[in-house]
Amino acid sequence: MSKEVANPLANLQRLAQGDPTVLSFVRPAIESSFKESGLDPRTFMLVRIAALATLDAAPASWLMNIEASGEAGLDPETVLGTLIAILPVIGTARVVSAASHIMKAFELVVNVQ
């Protein structure tokens, strides 16, 4: 049994709190998709932000991407701009939900520190 499922309840809790180490096996897939996309880091993260909003991703999912967004040079204004740009396509409810989840992700960071 892999270490990711050795203690499922504890790992589910860690994952819900935004601990990306639980999904360490995903990192190579993300790195590969970035490399294969041919996109620059900034554009790659903008696409991921749009996808997260479209999927109504949970705060922990946002948390896992916020750090990478900062490393790619995205600031809160750009994230908000991205949400505004996709609003006509995905709808107001999804954009408001995304904003709420982003703020909850920041709360997870504060609670972990």
OpenMM code with the backbone's topology and positions (N, CA, C; nanometers):
from openmm import Vec3, app, unit

residues = "MET SER LYS GLU VAL ALA ASN PRO LEU ALA ASN LEU GLN ARG LEU ALA GLN GLY ASP PRO THR VAL LEU SER PHE VAL ARG PRO ALA ILE GLU SER SER PHE LYS GLU SER GLY LEU ASP PRO ARG THR PHE MET LEU VAL ARG ILE ALA ALA LEU ALA THR LEU ASP ALA ALA PRO ALA SER TRP LEU MET ASN ILE GLU ALA SER GLY GLU ALA GLY LEU ASP PRO GLU THR VAL LEU GLY THR LEU ILE ALA ILE LEU PRO VAL ILE GLY THR ALA ARG VAL VAL SER ALA ALA SER HIS ILE MET LYS ALA PHE GLU LEU VAL VAL ASN VAL GLN".split()
positions = [
    Vec3(0.0853, -0.1174, 0.0000),
    Vec3(0.0000, 0.0000, 0.0000),
    Vec3(0.0898, 0.1236, 0.0000),
    Vec3(0.0581, 0.2225, -0.0817),
    Vec3(0.1401, 0.3430, -0.0884),
    Vec3(0.1227, 0.4254, 0.0375),
    Vec3(0.2207, 0.5134, 0.0609),
    Vec3(0.2127, 0.5963, 0.1811),
    Vec3(0.0961, 0.6948, 0.1753),
    Vec3(0.0466, 0.7269, 0.0528),
    Vec3(-0.0654, 0.8202, 0.0397),
    Vec3(-0.1945, 0.7630, 0.0984),
    Vec3(-0.2075, 0.6295, 0.1011),
    Vec3(-0.3304, 0.5696, 0.1531),
    Vec3(-0.3065, 0.4911, 0.2822),
    Vec3(-0.1855, 0.4948, 0.3351),
    Vec3(-0.1543, 0.4200, 0.4569),
    Vec3(-0.2398, 0.4651, 0.5743),
    Vec3(-0.2688, 0.5913, 0.5840),
    Vec3(-0.3530, 0.6453, 0.6898),
    Vec3(-0.4571, 0.7356, 0.6238),
    Vec3(-0.5604, 0.6767, 0.5651),
    Vec3(-0.6536, 0.7541, 0.4822),
    Vec3(-0.7241, 0.8689, 0.5540),
    Vec3(-0.7687, 0.8507, 0.6759),
    Vec3(-0.8398, 0.9588, 0.7450),
    Vec3(-0.7477, 1.0778, 0.7709),
    Vec3(-0.6279, 1.0502, 0.8175),
    Vec3(-0.5326, 1.1592, 0.8421),
    Vec3(-0.4957, 1.2292, 0.7119),
    Vec3(-0.4781, 1.1514, 0.6057),
    Vec3(-0.4426, 1.2113, 0.4770),
    Vec3(-0.5579, 1.2916, 0.4174),
    Vec3(-0.6803, 1.2445, 0.4359),
    Vec3(-0.7959, 1.3233, 0.3903),
    Vec3(-0.8027, 1.4568, 0.4644),
    Vec3(-0.7774, 1.4531, 0.5948),
    Vec3(-0.7772, 1.5762, 0.6744),
    Vec3(-0.6680, 1.6716, 0.6260),
    Vec3(-0.5478, 1.6184, 0.6052),
    Vec3(-0.4371, 1.7016, 0.5575),
    Vec3(-0.4680, 1.7594, 0.4203),
    Vec3(-0.5262, 1.6811, 0.3336),
    Vec3(-0.5612, 1.7273, 0.1998),
    Vec3(-0.6664, 1.8369, 0.2060),
    Vec3(-0.7678, 1.8190, 0.2899),
    Vec3(-0.8739, 1.9190, 0.3062),
    Vec3(-0.8189, 2.0512, 0.3593),
    Vec3(-0.7090, 2.0431, 0.4334),
    Vec3(-0.6472, 2.1637, 0.4885),
    Vec3(-0.5437, 2.2235, 0.3941),
    Vec3(-0.5300, 2.1645, 0.2769),
    Vec3(-0.4422, 2.2207, 0.1761),
    Vec3(-0.2983, 2.1753, 0.1824),
    Vec3(-0.2723, 2.0618, 0.2437),
    Vec3(-0.1361, 2.0102, 0.2509),
    Vec3(-0.1043, 1.9350, 0.1217),
    Vec3(-0.0298, 1.9975, 0.0311),
    Vec3(-0.0034, 1.9339, -0.0979),
    Vec3(0.0914, 1.8153, -0.0898),
    Vec3(0.1605, 1.7973, 0.0213),
    Vec3(0.2535, 1.6853, 0.0317),
    Vec3(0.1807, 1.5516, 0.0273),
    Vec3(0.0528, 1.5527, 0.0601),
    Vec3(-0.0264, 1.4301, 0.0536),
    Vec3(-0.0340, 1.3805, -0.0910),
    Vec3(-0.0282, 1.4737, -0.1832),
    Vec3(-0.0386, 1.4396, -0.3250),
    Vec3(0.0966, 1.4505, -0.3949),
    Vec3(0.2014, 1.4124, -0.3275),
    Vec3(0.3352, 1.4264, -0.3847),
    Vec3(0.3485, 1.3537, -0.5184),
    Vec3(0.2697, 1.2500, -0.5381),
    Vec3(0.2764, 1.1752, -0.6635),
    Vec3(0.2200, 1.2542, -0.7816),
    Vec3(0.1489, 1.3643, -0.7548),
    Vec3(0.0903, 1.4454, -0.8612),
    Vec3(0.1926, 1.5441, -0.9186),
    Vec3(0.2897, 1.5828, -0.8386),
    Vec3(0.3875, 1.6840, -0.8791),
    Vec3(0.4519, 1.6551, -1.0155),
    Vec3(0.4993, 1.5331, -1.0407),
    Vec3(0.5582, 1.5072, -1.1728),
    Vec3(0.4591, 1.5288, -1.2877),
    Vec3(0.3330, 1.4965, -1.2656),
    Vec3(0.2327, 1.5164, -1.3712),
    Vec3(0.2120, 1.6642, -1.3993),
    Vec3(0.2108, 1.7453, -1.2938),
    Vec3(0.1942, 1.8904, -1.3115),
    Vec3(0.3147, 1.9478, -1.3847),
    Vec3(0.4339, 1.9074, -1.3403),
    Vec3(0.5552, 1.9564, -1.4050),
    Vec3(0.5600, 1.9153, -1.5515),
    Vec3(0.5183, 1.7930, -1.5790),
    Vec3(0.5161, 1.7452, -1.7168),
    Vec3(0.4147, 1.8230, -1.8006),
    Vec3(0.2958, 1.8487, -1.7433),
    Vec3(0.1942, 1.9219, -1.8198),
    Vec3(0.2403, 2.0640, -1.8481),
    Vec3(0.3123, 2.1247, -1.7534),
    Vec3(0.3664, 2.2586, -1.7772),
    Vec3(0.4650, 2.2549, -1.8922),
    Vec3(0.5573, 2.1615, -1.8858),
    Vec3(0.6607, 2.1513, -1.9887),
    Vec3(0.5978, 2.1240, -2.1255),
    Vec3(0.5046, 2.0297, -2.1297),
    Vec3(0.4419, 1.9914, -2.2560),
    Vec3(0.3500, 2.1002, -2.3123),
    Vec3(0.2965, 2.1863, -2.2246),
    Vec3(0.2049, 2.2906, -2.2717),
    Vec3(0.2751, 2.3933, -2.3596),
    Vec3(0.4033, 2.4148, -2.3341),
    Vec3(0.4758, 2.5167, -2.4101),
    Vec3(0.4425, 2.6587, -2.3667),
    Vec3(0.3625, 2.6717, -2.2605),
    Vec3(0.3235, 2.8038, -2.2117),
    Vec3(0.4280, 2.8571, -2.1147),
    Vec3(0.4340, 2.9891, -2.1047),
    Vec3(0.5195, 3.0488, -2.0032),
    Vec3(0.4512, 3.0300, -1.8678),
    Vec3(0.5261, 3.0401, -1.7564),
    Vec3(0.4676, 3.0145, -1.6238),
    Vec3(0.3454, 3.1008, -1.5934),
    Vec3(0.3488, 3.2268, -1.6321),
    Vec3(0.2368, 3.3178, -1.6030),
    Vec3(0.1097, 3.2714, -1.6744),
    Vec3(0.1204, 3.2444, -1.8028),
    Vec3(0.0043, 3.2001, -1.8802),
    Vec3(-0.0469, 3.0661, -1.8288),
    Vec3(0.0446, 2.9751, -1.7980),
    Vec3(0.0073, 2.8443, -1.7446),
    Vec3(-0.0779, 2.8601, -1.6187),
    Vec3(-0.0365, 2.9487, -1.5281),
    Vec3(-0.1115, 2.9682, -1.4039),
    Vec3(-0.2443, 3.0401, -1.4282),
    Vec3(-0.2495, 3.1306, -1.5249),
    Vec3(-0.3773, 3.1953, -1.5576),
    Vec3(-0.4789, 3.0913, -1.6070),
    Vec3(-0.4327, 2.9989, -1.6867),
    Vec3(-0.5209, 2.8925, -1.7357),
    Vec3(-0.5689, 2.8068, -1.6189),
    Vec3(-0.4779, 2.7740, -1.5270),
    Vec3(-0.5156, 2.6934, -1.4099),
    Vec3(-0.6177, 2.7680, -1.3231),
    Vec3(-0.5993, 2.8984, -1.3062),
    Vec3(-0.6941, 2.9784, -1.2276),
    Vec3(-0.8320, 2.9745, -1.2928),
    Vec3(-0.8351, 2.9903, -1.4233),
    Vec3(-0.9631, 2.9850, -1.4941),
    Vec3(-1.0284, 2.8471, -1.4777),
    Vec3(-0.9479, 2.7426, -1.4852),
    Vec3(-1.0024, 2.6072, -1.4694),
    Vec3(-1.0541, 2.5845, -1.3275),
    Vec3(-0.9796, 2.6310, -1.2274),
    Vec3(-1.0245, 2.6158, -1.0885),
    Vec3(-1.1588, 2.6845, -1.0671),
    Vec3(-1.1720, 2.8050, -1.1211),
    Vec3(-1.2980, 2.8784, -1.1057),
    Vec3(-1.4115, 2.8064, -1.1776),
    Vec3(-1.3834, 2.7576, -1.2954),
    Vec3(-1.4855, 2.6875, -1.3738),
    Vec3(-1.5342, 2.5622, -1.3024),
    Vec3(-1.4414, 2.4936, -1.2347),
    Vec3(-1.4765, 2.3699, -1.1651),
    Vec3(-1.5324, 2.3930, -1.0253),
    Vec3(-1.5365, 2.5200, -0.9819),
    Vec3(-1.5784, 2.5537, -0.8460),
    Vec3(-1.4928, 2.4774, -0.7449),
    Vec3(-1.3619, 2.4863, -0.7656),
    Vec3(-1.2651, 2.4124, -0.6850),
    Vec3(-1.2704, 2.4530, -0.5384),
    Vec3(-1.2403, 2.3580, -0.4537),
    Vec3(-1.2393, 2.3790, -0.3088),
    Vec3(-1.1224, 2.4684, -0.2679),
    Vec3(-1.1335, 2.5323, -0.1513),
    Vec3(-1.0255, 2.6187, -0.1033),
    Vec3(-0.8884, 2.5508, -0.1015),
    Vec3(-0.8829, 2.4243, -0.0638),
    Vec3(-0.7536, 2.3548, -0.0605),
    Vec3(-0.6914, 2.3469, -0.1993),
    Vec3(-0.7738, 2.3315, -0.3022),
    Vec3(-0.7215, 2.3306, -0.4392),
    Vec3(-0.6639, 2.4665, -0.4763),
    Vec3(-0.7324, 2.5712, -0.4348),
    Vec3(-0.6813, 2.7066, -0.4596),
    Vec3(-0.5504, 2.7271, -0.3852),
    Vec3(-0.5463, 2.6817, -0.2619),
    Vec3(-0.4259, 2.6975, -0.1808),
    Vec3(-0.3058, 2.6360, -0.2507),
    Vec3(-0.3255, 2.5196, -0.3081),
    Vec3(-0.2152, 2.4507, -0.3745),
    Vec3(-0.1651, 2.5263, -0.4971),
    Vec3(-0.2473, 2.6152, -0.5512),
    Vec3(-0.2081, 2.6886, -0.6710),
    Vec3(-0.1695, 2.8341, -0.6438),
    Vec3(-0.2097, 2.8876, -0.5306),
    Vec3(-0.1817, 3.0284, -0.5011),
    Vec3(-0.0314, 3.0538, -0.4922),
    Vec3(0.0404, 2.9662, -0.4240),
    Vec3(0.1850, 2.9840, -0.4112),
    Vec3(0.2506, 2.9827, -0.5487),
    Vec3(0.2123, 2.8872, -0.6306),
    Vec3(0.2692, 2.8787, -0.7655),
    Vec3(0.2332, 3.0014, -0.8478),
    Vec3(0.1148, 3.0567, -0.8263),
    Vec3(0.0741, 3.1774, -0.8984),
    Vec3(0.1646, 3.2942, -0.8628),
    Vec3(0.1959, 3.3070, -0.7339),
    Vec3(0.2858, 3.4131, -0.6904),
    Vec3(0.4243, 3.3966, -0.7500),
    Vec3(0.4716, 3.2732, -0.7537),
    Vec3(0.6022, 3.2452, -0.8130),
    Vec3(0.6027, 3.2758, -0.9621),
    Vec3(0.4869, 3.2656, -1.0263),
    Vec3(0.4761, 3.2936, -1.1696),
    Vec3(0.4548, 3.4422, -1.1962),
    Vec3(0.4522, 3.5217, -1.0917),
    Vec3(0.4391, 3.6666, -1.1087),
    Vec3(0.2969, 3.7178, -1.1133),
    Vec3(0.2019, 3.6369, -1.0680),
    Vec3(0.0635, 3.6825, -1.0666),
    Vec3(0.0333, 3.7490, -0.9335),
    Vec3(-0.0298, 3.8636, -0.9399),
    Vec3(-0.0696, 3.9350, -0.8197),
    Vec3(-0.2217, 3.9258, -0.8060),
    Vec3(-0.2764, 3.9675, -0.6920),
    Vec3(-0.4225, 3.9587, -0.6745),
    Vec3(-0.5021, 4.0321, -0.7824),
    Vec3(-0.4491, 4.1423, -0.8329),
    Vec3(-0.5199, 4.2159, -0.9384),
    Vec3(-0.5333, 4.1314, -1.0646),
    Vec3(-0.4297, 4.0561, -1.0966),
    Vec3(-0.4331, 3.9710, -1.2160),
    Vec3(-0.5287, 3.8539, -1.1967),
    Vec3(-0.5292, 3.7977, -1.0772),
    Vec3(-0.6228, 3.6883, -1.0481),
    Vec3(-0.7665, 3.7394, -1.0607),
    Vec3(-0.7936, 3.8567, -1.0012),
    Vec3(-0.9274, 3.9151, -1.0121),
    Vec3(-0.9612, 3.9454, -1.1577),
    Vec3(-0.8657, 3.9993, -1.2311),
    Vec3(-0.8874, 4.0268, -1.3734),
    Vec3(-0.9219, 3.9019, -1.4514),
    Vec3(-0.8579, 3.7926, -1.4163),
    Vec3(-0.8860, 3.6648, -1.4819),
    Vec3(-1.0293, 3.6207, -1.4521),
    Vec3(-1.0698, 3.6339, -1.3250),
    Vec3(-1.2073, 3.5973, -1.2890),
    Vec3(-1.3084, 3.6845, -1.3619),
    Vec3(-1.2796, 3.8122, -1.3738),
    Vec3(-1.3699, 3.9033, -1.4457),
    Vec3(-1.3763, 3.8655, -1.5932),
    Vec3(-1.2618, 3.8276, -1.6501),
    Vec3(-1.2588, 3.7914, -1.7921),
    Vec3(-1.3423, 3.6677, -1.8223),
    Vec3(-1.3444, 3.5718, -1.7295),
    Vec3(-1.4198, 3.4483, -1.7561),
    Vec3(-1.5635, 3.4545, -1.7057),
    Vec3(-1.5986, 3.5607, -1.6347),
    Vec3(-1.7339, 3.5741, -1.5790),
    Vec3(-1.8446, 3.5545, -1.6827),
    Vec3(-1.8360, 3.6153, -1.8021),
    Vec3(-1.9453, 3.5943, -1.8984),
    Vec3(-1.9593, 3.4492, -1.9438),
    Vec3(-1.8528, 3.3728, -1.9326),
    Vec3(-1.8553, 3.2339, -1.9777),
    Vec3(-1.9043, 3.1404, -1.8667),
    Vec3(-1.8528, 3.1590, -1.7444),
    Vec3(-1.8857, 3.0647, -1.6365),
    Vec3(-1.9947, 3.1147, -1.5430),
    Vec3(-2.0227, 3.2430, -1.5460),
    Vec3(-2.1315, 3.2975, -1.4660),
    Vec3(-2.0868, 3.3619, -1.3358),
    Vec3(-2.1708, 3.4504, -1.2870),
    Vec3(-2.1436, 3.5250, -1.1653),
    Vec3(-2.1308, 3.4330, -1.0447),
    Vec3(-2.2169, 3.3342, -1.0353),
    Vec3(-2.2153, 3.2460, -0.9183),
    Vec3(-2.0798, 3.1763, -0.9045),
    Vec3(-2.0232, 3.1289, -1.0123),
    Vec3(-1.8935, 3.0609, -1.0065),
    Vec3(-1.7811, 3.1583, -0.9706),
    Vec3(-1.7879, 3.2792, -1.0225),
    Vec3(-1.6841, 3.3783, -0.9922),
    Vec3(-1.6912, 3.4193, -0.8455),
    Vec3(-1.8105, 3.4409, -0.7942),
    Vec3(-1.8252, 3.4755, -0.6521),
    Vec3(-1.7791, 3.3584, -0.5648),
    Vec3(-1.8143, 3.2378, -0.6047),
    Vec3(-1.7695, 3.1202, -0.5316),
    Vec3(-1.6173, 3.1101, -0.5343),
    Vec3(-1.5569, 3.1368, -0.6491),
    Vec3(-1.4101, 3.1323, -0.6602),
    Vec3(-1.3470, 3.2344, -0.5664),
    Vec3(-1.4014, 3.3550, -0.5629),
    Vec3(-1.3478, 3.4577, -0.4731),
    Vec3(-1.3576, 3.4122, -0.3278),
    Vec3(-1.4687, 3.3512, -0.2924),
    Vec3(-1.4867, 3.3001, -0.1566),
    Vec3(-1.3861, 3.1901, -0.1252),
    Vec3(-1.3672, 3.0992, -0.2187),
    Vec3(-1.2723, 2.9892, -0.1976),
    Vec3(-1.1287, 3.0398, -0.1889),
    Vec3(-1.0956, 3.1409, -0.2679),
    Vec3(-0.9608, 3.1997, -0.2617),
    Vec3(-0.9375, 3.2594, -0.1232),
    Vec3(-1.0356, 3.3324, -0.0727),
    Vec3(-1.0198, 3.3927, 0.0602),
    Vec3(-1.0106, 3.2843, 0.1685),
    Vec3(-1.0866, 3.1774, 0.1549),
    Vec3(-1.0771, 3.0665, 0.2511),
    Vec3(-0.9404, 2.9992, 0.2426),
    Vec3(-0.8840, 2.9938, 0.1231),
    Vec3(-0.7491, 2.9376, 0.1077),
    Vec3(-0.6477, 3.0220, 0.1833),
    Vec3(-0.6624, 3.1525, 0.1765),
    Vec3(-0.5720, 3.2395, 0.2532),
    Vec3(-0.5908, 3.2174, 0.4030),
    Vec3(-0.7140, 3.1922, 0.4470),
    Vec3(-0.7394, 3.1621, 0.5875),
    Vec3(-0.6700, 3.0322, 0.6283),
    Vec3(-0.6692, 2.9334, 0.5375),
    Vec3(-0.5987, 2.8075, 0.5667),
    Vec3(-0.4506, 2.8324, 0.5879),
    Vec3(-0.3937, 2.9221, 0.5099),
    Vec3(-0.2515, 2.9554, 0.5254),
    Vec3(-0.2268, 3.0163, 0.6627),
    Vec3(-0.3125, 3.1083, 0.7025),
    Vec3(-0.2980, 3.1751, 0.8328),
    Vec3(-0.3128, 3.0731, 0.9459),
    Vec3(-0.4080, 2.9829, 0.9344),
    Vec3(-0.4315, 2.8837, 1.0393),
    Vec3(-0.3200, 2.7819, 1.0509),
    Vec3(-0.2494, 2.7559, 0.9404),
    Vec3(-0.1414, 2.6586, 0.9409),
    Vec3(-0.0150, 2.7200, 1.0022),
    Vec3(0.0020, 2.8504, 0.9855),
    Vec3(0.1242, 2.9166, 1.0343),
    Vec3(0.1233, 2.9361, 1.1815),
] * unit.nanometer
topology = app.Topology()
chain = topology.addChain("A")
for resn in residues:
    res = topology.addResidue(resn, chain)
    for name in ("N", "CA", "C"):
        topology.addAtom(name, app.Element.getBySymbol(name[0]), res)
